[in-house]
Amino acid sequence: MSALRQRMIQDLRIRNYSPKTIKEYVRRVRDFAGYFKKSPALLGPPHVRQYQVHLVDEEHASWAKFNQSVCALRFFYQTTLKKDWPVKHIPFPRGEKKLPVVLSVQEVGILLAAVKNLKHRTVLETMYAAGLRISEAVHLRIPDVDSARMALRIERGKGRKDRYVTLAPALLGKLREYWKVYRPRHYLFPGESPDRPLSLTIIQRAVVQAARAARIQKRVKCHTLRHCFATHLLETGVDLRTIQLLLGHHSLNTTAIYLHVATKTLKEKTESADLLRAIGEHSPH
């Protein structure tokens, strides 16, 4: 490992970036340097611009990859190298406005029923019932299940923030049934080794296989269950601010996207605004 790369990793760790973000930032800077076959310390604004053009025109990079490359290069030059040229002028791409895929309550039930492995199904049920990310679910420990307060403690979620989410009675029942069979001691959902959490890949594969077995035509991923949680809560009348806190979103704007997919809420709010019917009622015919 080069001294420069080591310094960047240290800078990221000092600022409490997650291991996943550190890995991705280092990869993006490495790809940038590899494109020019030079140390990034020898490159500057013209090279950054040229690389961005390459990402868009030649590599056809996704918005996520382009955005992450910008963030990584900004951090590298501004923090690690302390360059005085205007790093803030490295442009960000315009954000994509894609709506999440959401299943109906019935489709979620069919999906979960298609998962035959009890541990895998309980992980997915926990993700849906509590709105958890997959990494948050598999890293739950036994003490995180607080049945007295009917809450789940989520430690070091995205952004390394702790939060509590509601432990629904039905989910508590599912967890108790699961515990009687597996008797976990440390992690609630251990992997092959009791002191290691279950692999993310195993759960990701399980949800895809379940969607195929259930003949669900929508593109279903683990994160779909989190989208379903938020949307279904909104459709039952839970306010957006509460959903924001349960999801652990930093900004209410992030949570507001579910307003665009909560079709039941939209239908109820606009049924009284059937404009053509109103015209017909006041028509002279």
C-alpha positions in Angstrom: 0.0 0.0 0.0 1.4 3.4 -1.0 2.0 6.1 1.6 -0.5 8.3 -0.2 -3.2 5.7 -0.2 -2.5 5.0 3.5 -2.8 8.6 4.3 -6.2 8.9 2.5 -7.5 5.9 4.4 -6.3 7.4 7.7 -8.0 10.7 6.9 -11.2 8.9 6.2 -11.1 6.9 9.4 -10.3 9.9 11.5 -13.5 11.5 10.1 -15.5 8.3 11.0 -16.3 7.2 7.4 -17.7 3.7 7.2 -15.5 0.9 6.0 -17.7 0.5 2.9 -17.3 4.2 2.0 -13.6 4.1 2.6 -13.2 1.1 0.3 -15.3 2.8 -2.4 -13.5 6.2 -2.2 -10.1 4.5 -2.4 -11.3 2.5 -5.4 -12.6 5.7 -7.2 -9.3 7.5 -6.7 -7.4 4.4 -7.9 -9.5 4.2 -11.0 -8.9 7.9 -11.7 -5.1 7.4 -11.3 -5.2 4.2 -13.4 -6.9 6.0 -16.3 -3.9 8.4 -16.6 -1.3 5.9 -15.4 0.1 8.5 -13.0 0.0 9.2 -9.3 -3.1 11.3 -8.5 -0.7 13.7 -6.7 0.6 14.6 -10.2 -2.9 15.3 -11.6 -5.1 18.4 -11.4 -8.3 20.1 -12.5 -7.9 19.4 -16.3 -7.4 15.8 -15.6 -10.4 15.6 -13.3 -12.5 17.2 -16.1 -11.1 14.9 -18.7 -11.9 11.9 -16.5 -15.5 13.0 -15.9 -16.0 13.3 -19.7 -14.6 9.8 -20.0 -17.0 8.5 -17.4 -20.0 10.0 -19.2 -19.1 9.6 -22.8 -17.0 6.4 -22.9 -17.8 4.4 -19.8 -21.5 5.5 -19.6 -21.1 5.4 -15.8 -24.2 5.3 -13.6 -25.2 8.4 -11.7 -24.1 6.7 -8.5 -20.6 5.9 -9.7 -20.1 9.4 -11.2 -21.3 11.0 -8.0 -19.1 8.8 -5.8 -16.1 9.6 -8.0 -16.7 13.3 -7.5 -17.0 12.9 -3.7 -13.8 10.7 -3.6 -11.8 13.1 -5.7 -13.0 16.2 -3.7 -12.0 14.5 -0.5 -8.6 13.3 -1.8 -7.5 16.7 -3.1 -9.1 18.9 -0.4 -8.4 16.8 2.7 -5.5 14.5 1.9 -3.4 16.6 -0.4 -4.7 20.0 0.9 -4.6 21.5 -2.6 -5.4 25.1 -2.9 -7.1 25.0 -6.3 -10.9 25.2 -6.1 -11.9 21.7 -5.4 -15.5 22.9 -5.1 -15.6 23.5 -8.8 -15.4 19.8 -9.5 -19.0 19.5 -10.7 -21.6 17.1 -9.3 -24.0 15.4 -11.7 -27.6 16.1 -11.7 -29.4 13.6 -9.5 -31.6 10.9 -11.0 -35.3 11.0 -10.1 -36.1 7.3 -10.0 -39.0 6.1 -7.9 -38.5 3.0 -5.8 -40.2 -0.3 -6.7 -42.9 -1.0 -4.1 -44.9 -4.2 -3.6 -48.5 -4.3 -2.3 -49.1 -5.8 1.2 -50.4 -8.9 -0.5 -47.3 -9.3 -2.7 -45.0 -8.9 0.4 -46.9 -11.7 2.1 -46.6 -14.0 -1.0 -42.9 -13.1 -1.2 -42.1 -13.9 2.4 -44.1 -17.1 2.2 -41.9 -18.3 -0.7 -38.8 -18.2 1.5 -38.6 -21.7 3.0 -35.5 -21.3 5.2 -36.7 -20.0 8.6 -33.6 -17.9 9.3 -33.6 -16.2 5.9 -37.4 -15.6 6.1 -37.1 -14.1 9.6 -34.3 -11.7 8.4 -36.6 -10.5 5.6 -39.6 -10.3 7.9 -37.5 -8.1 10.3 -36.4 -5.9 7.4 -40.0 -5.3 6.3 -41.6 -5.0 9.7 -38.9 -2.6 11.1 -37.8 -0.9 7.8 -34.2 -2.0 8.2 -31.4 -2.0 5.7 -30.0 -5.5 5.1 -26.7 -4.6 6.9 -28.7 -3.3 9.9 -30.8 -6.5 10.1 -27.9 -9.0 9.9 -25.9 -7.1 12.5 -28.6 -7.1 15.1 -27.4 -8.7 18.4 -29.5 -10.4 21.1 -29.5 -7.4 23.5 -30.8 -5.1 20.6 -34.2 -6.8 20.9 -35.9 -4.9 23.8 -39.2 -6.7 24.3 -39.9 -4.7 27.5 -40.0 -1.4 25.5 -41.0 -3.1 22.3 -38.1 -1.6 20.4 -35.2 -2.6 18.3 -31.9 -0.8 18.8 -30.0 -0.2 15.6 -26.3 0.5 16.2 -24.2 2.4 13.8 -26.7 2.5 10.9 -25.9 4.5 7.8 -23.8 7.5 8.7 -22.8 5.5 11.9 -25.9 6.8 13.6 -27.8 4.8 16.3 -31.6 4.8 16.5 -34.5 2.9 17.9 -37.3 1.5 15.8 -40.6 0.0 16.8 -40.7 -3.8 17.6 -44.2 -4.8 16.4 -45.9 -7.6 18.4 -46.2 -9.8 15.3 -42.4 -9.4 14.6 -41.6 -10.2 18.3 -43.6 -13.4 17.9 -41.7 -14.3 14.7 -38.4 -13.7 16.5 -39.4 -15.8 19.4 -40.3 -18.7 17.1 -37.0 -18.3 15.3 -35.0 -18.2 18.6 -36.5 -21.4 19.8 -35.1 -23.2 16.8 -31.7 -21.6 16.4 -30.9 -20.4 19.9 -28.4 -17.6 18.8 -26.0 -16.4 21.4 -24.4 -13.3 20.0 -25.7 -12.1 16.7 -29.4 -12.6 16.2 -28.8 -13.9 12.7 -25.3 -15.6 12.8 -23.5 -16.9 9.8 -21.5 -20.2 9.7 -19.5 -18.9 12.6 -21.6 -17.9 15.7 -19.4 -14.8 16.2 -20.0 -13.5 12.7 -23.2 -12.1 11.2 -25.0 -13.8 8.3 -23.7 -13.0 4.9 -25.4 -10.2 3.0 -25.1 -12.2 -0.2 -27.1 -15.1 1.2 -30.0 -12.9 2.0 -29.8 -11.0 -1.3 -29.9 -14.3 -3.2 -32.8 -15.5 -1.0 -35.0 -12.6 -1.8 -34.4 -12.9 -5.6 -35.1 -16.6 -5.5 -38.3 -16.0 -3.5 -39.5 -13.3 -6.0 -39.0 -15.8 -8.8 -40.8 -18.6 -6.9 -43.7 -16.3 -6.1 -43.8 -15.2 -9.8 -43.6 -11.5 -8.9 -42.8 -9.6 -12.1 -41.4 -6.5 -10.4 -37.7 -6.2 -9.8 -37.4 -7.1 -6.2 -34.2 -6.6 -4.0 -33.7 -6.6 -0.3 -34.0 -2.8 -0.2 -37.5 -3.2 -1.7 -38.8 -4.3 1.7 -37.6 -1.1 3.3 -39.4 0.9 0.5 -42.5 -1.2 1.2 -42.3 -0.5 4.9 -42.2 3.2 4.4 -44.9 3.3 1.7 -47.3 1.0 3.6 -46.9 3.1 6.8 -47.7 6.2 4.9 -50.7 4.6 3.4 -52.0 3.7 6.8 -51.8 7.3 7.9 -48.4 7.5 9.7 -46.9 11.0 9.2 -43.8 11.6 7.1 -41.7 12.9 10.1 -42.3 9.7 12.1 -41.3 7.6 9.0 -38.2 9.7 8.6 -37.1 8.9 12.2 -37.9 5.2 11.8 -35.8 5.0 8.6 -33.0 7.1 10.0 -33.0 9.6 7.2 -31.0 12.7 7.7 -33.3 14.8 5.5 -37.1 14.8 5.3 -36.7 15.3 1.5 -35.3 11.8 1.3 -38.4 10.4 3.0 -40.7 12.5 0.9 -40.1 10.3 -2.2 -42.6 7.9 -0.7 -45.4 10.5 -1.3 -45.0 9.7 -5.0 -45.5 5.9 -4.6 -48.1 5.8 -1.9 -50.9 5.2 -4.4 -53.6 4.5 -1.8 -53.0 7.8 -0.1 -53.0 9.7 -3.4 -56.3 8.0 -4.4 -58.0 8.9 -1.1 -56.7 12.5 -1.2 -57.9 13.0 -4.8 -61.2 11.0 -5.0 -63.1 14.1 -3.9 -61.3 16.0 -6.7 -62.8 14.1 -9.7 -62.7 17.2 -11.9 -64.5 15.7 -14.9 -67.3 14.4 -12.7 -67.6 17.9 -11.1 -68.0 19.3 -14.6 -70.7 16.8 -15.5 -72.7 17.7 -12.4 -72.7 21.4 -13.4 -73.2 20.7 -17.1 -76.4 22.2 -18.6 -77.1 18.8 -20.3 
